[in-house]
Amino acid sequence: MTLRLVNAGTSDVVLPELPDATCGFSISAAGAGAGASLPTSATPPDAWCDCDRCGATGRRLCDASDPICNGAPTKVVAGAHLDVFWDGRVAVIAGPPPSGSACPVICDHWENVAAGSYTFTIDTLSGSFTAEATVPAPSGIVLLTINN
């Protein structure tokens, strides 16, 4: 599936290298009208305490990447778009382990999003933008429109 960020505004949208995403901008998703927005696997977090690595010991084993993010930000000019691959998952960070996990403490795991309406949040240098979309998209392309 593809997340297509469409710049429908009149000025460029600059997508920075944010510290909470691995050298990239951030896209998160929440069920329409639902709770917190969760990071998508399209822009994964750079610290991860996987529930599958915890086991019954009760200790979280975490990985962290500390990349040097000093490249130029991505610019989407007015009228253009940027396609980002997304496998349809969101990150549950420091949450209860998923069903079937042997981990007895809070940990991180990926969950597939169910079909339905979602609010996506795109963080840029100009601020945060939200876009409503239905998943799965019939064409396989989820349109996220940014008006800047």
C-alpha positions, 0 to 999 in steps of 0.5 A, spaced: 500 500 500 502 507 498 501 513 502 501 519 497 502 525 500 499 530 496 501 538 496 494 541 494 497 548 497 500 554 494 507 553 497 512 548 498 512 543 504 518 541 507 519 534 510 524 534 516 529 529 518 525 528 525 529 525 531 523 521 533 523 517 526 529 514 523 531 520 519 525 522 516 518 526 517 513 523 521 506 520 519 501 517 524 494 514 524 488 514 529 481 511 527 477 517 526 474 519 532 478 515 536 484 516 541 491 517 540 495 517 533 500 511 533 506 512 528 506 508 522 511 503 519 512 508 513 516 512 518 518 507 524 520 510 531 528 509 532 527 506 539 524 499 540 522 494 545 519 488 542 514 484 545 517 478 542 524 479 545 522 480 552 520 473 554 518 470 560 524 473 564 520 480 564 526 484 562 525 488 556 530 488 551 530 494 547 534 496 540 535 504 539 538 507 532 542 513 533 543 515 526 546 521 524 540 525 520 544 531 517 541 530 510 537 535 506 529 535 508 525 532 503 521 538 499 514 537 496 513 543 491 506 545 490 502 541 486 506 535 487 506 529 491 510 524 494 509 516 495 511 512 501 510 505 502 506 503 508 505 495 510 498 497 513 501 497 520 501 502 526 506 501 532 503 500 539 509 503 544 509 501 551 503 498 551 500 491 553 503 485 550 499 482 544 495 476 545 499 470 545 505 474 547 509 471 553 512 478 555 509 480 562 511 487 562 509 493 557 513 493 550 512 495 543 509 491 537 506 492 531 498 492 529 495 491 522 490 497 522 483 494 521 479 497 515 475 503 516 476 511 516 483 514 519 486 521 521 493 521 519 497 526 521 503 528 517 509 532 521 513 538 517 517 544 518 511 548 517 507 544 522 502 538 523 497 537 518 491 532 518 488 528 512 482 523 513 482 517 509 479 510 508 483 504 509 484 500 505 484 504 499 480 501 493 486 503 488 492 501 493 493 508 494 491 512 500 491 520 499 493 524 504 492 531 502 496 537 505 494 544 504 500 549 505 
